[in-house]
Amino acid sequence: MKLYKGRIPTDPSPLMDAINRSLPFDIRLLPYDVATNKAWAGELCRLGIFSQAEHTAVLERLDEITAAYEAGDFQPVPDDEDVHTLVERLLTEKLGPAGARIHTGRSRNDQVVCDLRLYTRDALDELIDAVRQLLRVLRDRAEEHAETLLAGTTHLQPALPITLGQFLLSLAFALVRDMERLLDARKRVNLCPLGSGAMAGSGFPVDRAALAEALQFEGVLENSIDAVADRDFCQEAAAACAILADHLSRYAEQFIIWANPAFGYMRFADEWSTGSSMMPQKRNPDAMELVRGKAARAQGAVTTLLSLTKGVPLTYAKDFQEDKEPLFDTLDNLTLSVRVMKEAAASAVFFPEKLAAMLSDDMLATDLADHLARAGVPFREAHERVGALVSDLEAEKRTLLQVEDSELSARFPELGPNPPKLDFAASVAQRAVRGGTAPSSVREQIRRLDEVLPKS
């Protein structure tokens, strides 16, 4: 069914049909198009465009269309131009003039953006729920490893002893911010454009607030030009997803390194590993590599969506047909990535003895400088003197823990005859500030994380 055959009676070129036809990818909007049509039919009934009997028939036919979709009856997809044309054709074929009246006072411009907002709202809800589930796993693994020592790094070089629990919580609290961004984006997604028409508003006195309520939107978009012409809700949702993807990618990279036998910190379960088609011994962390790779797609989608609107004159243009695939791809892949990370993290095995073996004595140099500072030595001076000691020991092929107390007292008389013992567990324990790596601080962070996680 061609919606504009009165003005363009000639069938389109096959190439024009190929570039113009969006049904192969916007078919997933069918449940939302049905919802939009139901809300619109209610207003048309109120205005007398539909009789009560016609309204009931339209609703019943829309339910039949939904059932057909859920049963997979549209695979492969029909030849309709888009999902809106498909639904309207199926209504008209069954109901005749009553079905043909469904588009009264409405444009595909406000219809498609309404469908897309409904879809994005649901997809964000699904993604947010997946993030919450991942947070629960990280919370439990952090509690399990609140006292497990780990060699913390900066510049990928040994830095300070930390706990694995704190490291896992660093991802958790980044994900909390990601979840907040997604929830915040959802607020601006959840506004109703229906009734805006092609650009100037509907020519029929539909109640836009009633439409918003019927579709469970939080409010209406107040300007009909803005309602059909902008796609910032797609851009914002994709941007929030891209930041989330970036977080997942960075930690996936860390876990890939840790799974290398040269580190041997962790091992992914068989279900989350693959082998090689040639090398029998290989055990590859492909799940994490794919999480890392999908982050690039998410970043590309943001660029695509921003570029899509930057030069389009107001109001609507067919360029906007290209908003769906990058948005769908991003939401699909981020939800998948979060679920994969959750399952992989839940079943991964960490090896505390390997983690501890990577702790190097020079990582206690900061503690020695801190002890001097507590004894009254200006920290810059303490830093310089301890750094010189580390250099001397390196030349002598010795480590800090091999230095005798008498030697430490001679070099640092401020510490007295019984200098404080240098110890990895003590180093971690003294960093008990809020957010720190001490086991007590890790458990406090878990308590604070529990405050933002639903109980169920």
C-alpha positions as CSV (number, residue, x, y, z in Angstrom):
1,M,0.0,0.0,0.0
2,K,1.4,3.3,-1.1
3,L,0.4,6.2,1.1
4,Y,1.0,9.0,-1.4
5,K,-0.2,7.5,-4.7
6,G,-2.5,10.4,-5.4
7,R,0.5,12.7,-5.8
8,I,3.1,10.2,-7.0
9,P,1.1,7.6,-9.0
10,T,4.1,5.9,-10.6
11,D,5.7,2.9,-8.8
12,P,9.1,3.7,-7.5
13,S,12.3,2.5,-9.2
14,P,13.6,-0.7,-7.6
15,L,16.6,1.2,-6.4
16,M,14.4,3.9,-4.9
17,D,12.4,1.2,-3.1
18,A,15.6,-0.3,-1.9
19,I,16.9,2.9,-0.3
20,N,13.5,4.1,0.9
21,R,12.2,0.9,2.4
22,S,12.8,0.6,6.2
23,L,10.5,-2.4,7.1
24,P,13.4,-4.9,7.4
25,F,14.7,-3.0,10.4
26,D,11.8,-1.1,11.7
27,I,9.6,-4.2,11.9
28,R,10.7,-4.4,15.6
29,L,8.6,-1.3,16.2
30,L,5.4,-3.1,15.4
31,P,4.3,-3.6,19.0
32,Y,4.8,0.1,19.7
33,D,3.1,1.1,16.4
34,V,0.1,-1.0,17.6
35,A,0.2,0.8,20.9
36,T,0.3,4.2,19.2
37,N,-2.6,3.2,16.9
38,K,-4.7,2.1,19.9
39,A,-4.1,5.4,21.7
40,W,-4.9,7.4,18.5
41,A,-8.0,5.3,17.8
42,G,-9.3,6.2,21.3
43,E,-9.0,9.9,20.5
44,L,-10.6,9.4,17.0
45,C,-13.5,7.7,18.8
46,R,-13.9,10.5,21.3
47,L,-14.0,13.0,18.3
48,G,-16.6,11.0,16.5
49,I,-14.3,9.9,13.6
50,F,-14.9,6.3,14.7
51,S,-18.2,4.9,16.0
52,Q,-17.9,2.8,19.1
53,A,-18.3,-0.3,17.1
54,E,-15.6,0.8,14.7
55,H,-13.3,1.6,17.6
56,T,-13.9,-1.8,19.1
57,A,-13.2,-3.5,15.7
58,V,-10.0,-1.5,15.3
59,L,-8.7,-2.5,18.7
60,E,-9.5,-6.2,18.0
61,R,-7.7,-6.1,14.7
62,L,-4.7,-4.4,16.3
63,D,-4.6,-7.3,18.8
64,E,-4.7,-9.8,15.9
65,I,-1.8,-8.0,14.2
66,T,0.2,-8.1,17.5
67,A,-0.5,-11.9,17.8
68,A,0.6,-12.4,14.2
69,Y,3.9,-10.6,14.9
70,E,4.5,-12.5,18.1
71,A,3.9,-15.8,16.2
72,G,6.5,-14.8,13.6
73,D,4.1,-14.4,10.7
74,F,6.1,-11.5,9.3
75,Q,9.2,-13.5,8.6
76,P,10.3,-12.8,5.9
77,V,9.0,-9.2,6.1
78,P,6.3,-8.2,3.6
79,D,6.9,-5.7,0.8
80,D,5.4,-2.7,2.7
81,E,7.5,0.5,2.8
82,D,7.7,0.6,6.6
83,V,6.0,-0.8,9.8
84,H,3.4,2.0,9.8
85,T,2.3,1.2,6.3
86,L,2.2,-2.5,7.2
87,V,-0.1,-2.0,10.2
88,E,-2.4,0.4,8.3
89,R,-2.6,-2.0,5.4
90,L,-3.6,-4.9,7.6
91,L,-6.2,-2.7,9.3
92,T,-7.7,-1.5,6.0
93,E,-7.7,-4.9,4.4
94,K,-9.8,-6.3,7.3
95,L,-11.9,-3.3,8.2
96,G,-12.2,-1.3,4.9
97,P,-13.0,2.5,5.4
98,A,-12.8,2.2,9.2
99,G,-9.2,1.0,8.9
100,A,-8.4,3.7,6.4
101,R,-9.6,6.4,8.8
102,I,-6.9,5.5,11.4
103,H,-4.5,8.0,10.0
104,T,-6.9,10.9,10.3
105,G,-5.2,14.0,11.8
106,R,-1.9,12.2,12.1
107,S,1.4,12.1,10.2
108,R,4.1,9.4,10.0
109,N,6.4,12.1,11.4
110,D,4.8,12.1,14.8
111,Q,3.9,8.5,14.6
112,V,7.4,7.2,14.0
113,V,9.0,9.3,16.7
114,C,6.3,8.2,19.1
115,D,7.0,4.5,18.3
116,L,10.7,5.1,18.7
117,R,10.4,6.8,22.0
118,L,8.2,3.9,23.3
119,Y,10.8,1.4,22.1
120,T,13.7,3.3,23.5
121,R,12.0,3.6,26.9
122,D,11.5,-0.2,27.1
123,A,15.0,-0.9,25.8
124,L,16.5,1.4,28.4
125,D,14.5,-0.3,31.1
126,E,15.9,-3.7,30.0
127,L,19.4,-2.3,29.9
128,I,19.1,-0.7,33.4
129,D,17.9,-3.9,34.8
130,A,20.9,-5.8,33.3
131,V,23.2,-3.2,34.9
132,R,21.6,-3.7,38.3
133,Q,22.1,-7.5,37.9
134,L,25.8,-7.0,37.1
135,L,26.1,-4.7,40.1
136,R,24.8,-7.4,42.4
137,V,27.5,-9.8,41.0
138,L,30.3,-7.3,41.5
139,R,29.0,-6.6,45.0
140,D,29.1,-10.2,46.0
141,R,32.5,-10.9,44.4
142,A,33.9,-7.8,46.2
143,E,32.6,-9.0,49.5
144,E,34.2,-12.4,48.7
145,H,37.6,-10.7,48.1
146,A,37.5,-7.9,50.6
147,E,40.8,-9.0,52.0
148,T,42.4,-10.5,48.9
149,L,45.6,-8.6,48.2
150,L,46.4,-7.3,44.7
151,A,49.2,-5.4,43.2
152,G,47.7,-2.1,42.2
153,T,49.3,-0.3,39.2
154,T,49.6,3.1,37.7
155,H,51.1,3.4,34.2
156,L,50.8,-0.5,34.3
157,Q,53.7,-0.4,36.7
158,P,53.7,-1.6,40.4
159,A,52.2,1.1,42.6
160,L,50.6,0.2,45.9
161,P,49.0,-2.9,47.5
162,I,45.3,-2.9,47.2
163,T,42.4,-5.4,47.7
164,L,40.7,-7.2,44.8
165,G,37.4,-6.2,46.5
166,Q,38.2,-2.5,46.1
167,F,39.2,-3.1,42.5
168,L,35.9,-4.8,41.6
169,L,34.0,-2.1,43.4
170,S,35.7,0.5,41.2
171,L,33.8,-0.9,38.3
172,A,30.6,-1.2,40.4
173,F,30.6,2.5,41.3
174,A,31.3,3.5,37.7
175,L,28.3,1.4,36.7
176,V,26.2,3.2,39.3
177,R,26.9,6.5,37.5
178,D,26.1,4.8,34.2
179,M,22.8,3.6,35.6
180,E,22.0,7.1,36.8
181,R,22.8,8.5,33.3
182,L,20.5,5.9,31.7
183,L,17.7,6.7,34.2
184,D,18.2,10.4,33.5
185,A,18.1,9.9,29.8
186,R,14.9,7.9,30.2
187,K,13.2,11.0,31.6
188,R,13.7,12.9,28.4
189,V,12.8,9.9,26.3
190,N,9.5,9.5,28.1
191,L,7.7,12.5,26.6
192,C,4.9,12.2,24.1
193,P,5.1,13.7,20.5
194,L,1.9,12.2,19.3
195,G,-0.6,14.8,18.0
196,S,2.2,17.0,16.6
197,G,1.2,16.0,13.1
198,A,3.7,16.5,10.3
199,M,5.1,19.6,12.0
200,A,2.4,22.2,12.9
201,G,0.2,20.1,15.1
202,S,-2.8,18.0,14.3
203,G,-5.7,19.6,12.4
204,F,-8.1,17.7,14.8
205,P,-8.6,18.7,18.4
206,V,-7.0,15.6,19.9
207,D,-6.1,15.7,23.6
208,R,-2.4,15.3,23.7
209,A,-2.3,14.9,27.5
210,A,-4.8,12.0,27.2
211,L,-2.6,10.5,24.5
212,A,0.4,10.8,26.7
213,E,-1.4,9.2,29.6
214,A,-2.7,6.3,27.5
215,L,0.9,5.5,26.4
216,Q,2.3,6.0,29.9
217,F,4.4,9.0,29.0
218,E,5.4,11.4,31.8
219,G,4.3,14.4,29.7
220,V,4.1,15.9,26.2
221,L,6.6,17.6,24.1
222,E,5.4,21.2,24.1
223,N,6.4,22.3,20.6
224,S,5.2,20.3,17.6
225,I,8.2,21.4,15.4
226,D,10.6,20.2,18.1
227,A,8.6,17.1,18.6
228,V,9.1,15.8,15.1
229,A,12.4,17.5,14.2
230,D,14.7,16.4,17.0
231,R,16.4,13.1,17.8
232,D,18.3,14.2,20.8
233,F,16.7,11.5,22.9
234,C,18.3,8.9,20.6
235,Q,21.7,10.7,20.8
236,E,21.5,11.0,24.6
237,A,20.6,7.4,25.1
238,A,23.4,6.3,22.7
239,A,25.9,8.6,24.5
240,A,25.0,7.1,27.9
241,C,25.4,3.7,26.4
242,A,28.8,4.6,24.9
243,I,30.1,5.7,28.3
244,L,28.8,2.5,29.8
245,A,30.5,0.5,26.9
246,D,33.7,2.4,27.6
247,H,33.7,1.3,31.2
248,L,33.0,-2.3,30.3
249,S,35.7,-2.3,27.7
250,R,38.3,-0.9,30.0
251,Y,37.7,-3.6,32.6
252,A,37.4,-6.3,30.0
253,E,40.9,-5.3,28.9
254,Q,42.2,-5.6,32.4
255,F,40.6,-9.0,32.8
256,I,42.1,-10.1,29.4
257,I,45.5,-9.2,30.8
258,W,44.9,-10.9,34.1
259,A,43.8,-14.1,32.3
260,N,47.2,-14.3,30.5
261,P,49.2,-17.1,32.2
262,A,52.1,-14.6,32.6
263,F,49.8,-13.0,35.2
264,G,47.6,-15.9,36.1
265,Y,45.4,-13.8,38.3
266,M,42.1,-15.3,37.0
267,R,40.5,-17.9,34.8
268,F,37.2,-17.6,32.9
269,A,34.9,-20.6,33.0
270,D,34.8,-22.8,30.0
271,E,31.4,-21.3,29.0
272,W,33.0,-17.9,28.6
273,S,36.2,-19.0,26.8
274,T,37.0,-20.3,23.3
275,G,39.8,-22.2,21.7
276,S,41.8,-22.0,18.5
277,S,41.0,-23.7,15.2
278,M,44.7,-24.5,14.9
279,M,46.5,-24.5,18.3
280,P,45.1,-27.1,20.6
281,Q,46.4,-25.5,23.8
282,K,44.8,-22.2,23.4
283,R,42.2,-20.8,25.9
284,N,41.0,-17.4,24.6
285,P,39.0,-14.8,26.6
286,D,36.8,-14.0,23.6
287,A,33.8,-12.9,25.6
288,M,35.9,-10.0,27.1
289,E,37.4,-9.2,23.7
290,L,33.9,-9.0,22.1
291,V,32.7,-6.7,25.0
292,R,35.8,-4.6,24.2
293,G,35.1,-4.6,20.5
294,K,31.4,-3.7,20.8
295,A,32.4,-0.5,22.7
296,A,33.8,0.7,19.4
297,R,30.4,0.2,17.7
298,A,28.7,2.2,20.5
299,Q,31.1,5.1,20.1
300,G,30.5,5.0,16.3
301,A,26.8,5.1,16.8
302,V,27.0,8.3,18.8
303,T,29.0,9.9,16.0
304,T,26.5,8.7,13.4
305,L,23.5,10.0,15.3
306,L,25.0,13.4,16.0
307,S,26.2,13.7,12.4
308,L,22.7,12.7,11.2
309,T,21.0,15.8,12.5
310,K,23.6,18.4,12.4
311,G,22.8,19.7,8.9
312,V,19.2,18.8,8.4
313,P,17.0,21.8,7.9
314,L,13.8,22.0,10.0
315,T,11.6,20.2,10.4
316,Y,11.6,16.6,9.2
317,A,13.6,14.9,6.5
318,K,14.0,11.3,5.4
319,D,17.6,11.4,6.8
320,F,15.9,10.5,10.1
321,Q,15.1,7.1,8.8
322,E,18.8,6.4,9.5
323,D,18.4,7.0,13.3
324,K,17.0,3.5,14.0
325,E,19.7,1.1,13.1
326,P,22.5,2.7,15.1
327,L,20.2,3.1,18.1
328,F,18.9,-0.4,17.9
329,D,22.4,-1.8,17.5
330,T,23.7,0.2,20.5
331,L,20.9,-0.8,22.8
332,D,21.0,-4.5,21.7
333,N,24.8,-4.8,22.0
334,L,25.0,-3.0,25.3
335,T,22.4,-5.1,26.9
336,L,24.2,-8.2,25.6
337,S,27.6,-6.9,26.8
338,V,26.3,-6.2,30.3
339,R,24.7,-9.6,30.5
340,V,27.9,-11.3,29.3
341,M,30.0,-9.4,31.7
342,K,27.7,-10.4,34.6
343,E,27.8,-14.1,33.8
344,A,31.5,-14.1,33.1
345,A,32.3,-12.2,36.3
346,A,30.1,-14.5,38.3
347,S,31.8,-17.7,37.2
348,A,35.4,-16.4,36.9
349,V,37.9,-17.9,39.3
350,F,40.5,-15.6,41.0
351,F,43.8,-17.0,42.3
352,P,44.8,-15.2,45.5
353,E,48.2,-16.8,45.6
354,K,49.0,-15.6,42.2
355,L,47.7,-12.1,43.0
356,A,49.9,-12.0,46.1
357,A,52.9,-13.3,44.3
358,M,52.9,-10.2,42.1
359,L,53.3,-7.9,45.1
360,S,56.8,-6.4,45.0
361,D,58.6,-5.1,48.1
362,D,59.2,-1.7,46.5
363,M,55.4,-1.1,46.7
364,L,55.9,-0.5,50.4
365,A,58.1,2.5,49.7
366,T,55.1,4.9,50.1
367,D,54.4,3.4,53.5
368,L,58.0,4.1,54.6
369,A,57.7,7.7,53.3
370,D,54.4,8.0,55.3
371,H,56.1,6.7,58.4
372,L,58.8,9.4,58.0
373,A,56.1,12.1,57.5
374,R,54.4,10.9,60.7
375,A,57.8,11.4,62.5
376,G,57.9,15.0,61.4
377,V,59.9,14.8,58.1
378,P,58.4,17.0,55.3
379,F,56.9,14.6,52.9
380,R,58.8,15.9,49.9
381,E,62.0,15.2,51.8
382,A,60.8,11.8,52.9
383,H,59.9,11.0,49.3
384,E,63.4,11.9,48.1
385,R,65.2,10.0,50.8
386,V,63.1,6.8,50.3
387,G,63.5,7.1,46.6
388,A,67.2,7.2,47.0
389,L,67.1,4.1,49.2
390,V,65.1,2.2,46.6
391,S,67.7,3.1,44.0
392,D,70.5,2.0,46.2
393,L,68.8,-1.3,46.9
394,E,68.1,-1.9,43.3
395,A,71.8,-1.5,42.5
396,E,72.6,-3.9,45.3
397,K,69.9,-6.4,44.1
398,R,68.1,-6.2,47.4
399,T,64.5,-5.3,48.3
400,L,63.0,-3.2,51.1
401,L,61.9,-6.2,53.1
402,Q,65.5,-7.4,53.1
403,V,66.7,-4.3,54.9
404,E,67.5,-4.9,58.6
405,D,65.9,-2.7,61.3
406,S,69.3,-1.4,62.3
407,E,70.0,-0.3,58.8
408,L,66.7,1.4,58.5
409,S,67.3,3.2,61.8
410,A,70.7,4.3,60.7
411,R,69.4,5.7,57.4
412,F,66.3,7.2,58.9
413,P,67.1,8.1,62.5
414,E,63.7,9.8,62.8
415,L,62.1,6.4,63.0
416,G,64.0,5.5,66.2
417,P,65.7,2.2,67.1
418,N,62.5,0.1,66.3
419,P,61.2,1.3,63.0
420,P,57.7,0.3,62.0
421,K,57.4,-3.0,60.2
422,L,56.7,-2.9,56.5
423,D,53.9,-5.3,55.6
424,F,51.5,-5.6,52.7
425,A,48.4,-6.4,54.8
426,A,49.3,-3.5,57.2
427,S,49.8,-1.2,54.2
428,V,46.3,-2.0,52.9
429,A,44.7,-1.9,56.4
430,Q,45.9,1.6,57.1
431,R,44.1,3.0,54.0
432,A,40.8,2.9,55.7
433,V,39.6,6.3,54.6
434,R,36.2,6.4,52.9
435,G,36.6,4.8,49.5
436,G,40.0,3.4,50.4
437,T,41.3,-0.1,49.9
438,A,41.3,-1.4,53.5
439,P,39.0,-4.4,54.0
440,S,37.0,-2.2,56.5
441,S,36.6,0.5,53.8
442,V,35.6,-2.1,51.2
443,R,32.8,-3.4,53.4
444,E,31.6,0.2,54.0
445,Q,31.6,0.7,50.2
446,I,29.5,-2.5,49.9
447,R,27.1,-1.1,52.4
448,R,26.8,2.1,50.4
449,L,26.3,0.2,47.2
450,D,23.5,-1.8,48.8
451,E,21.7,1.5,49.4
452,V,21.4,2.1,45.6
453,L,20.5,-1.5,44.7
454,P,16.9,-2.7,45.0
455,K,16.5,-5.4,47.6
456,S,14.9,-8.0,45.2
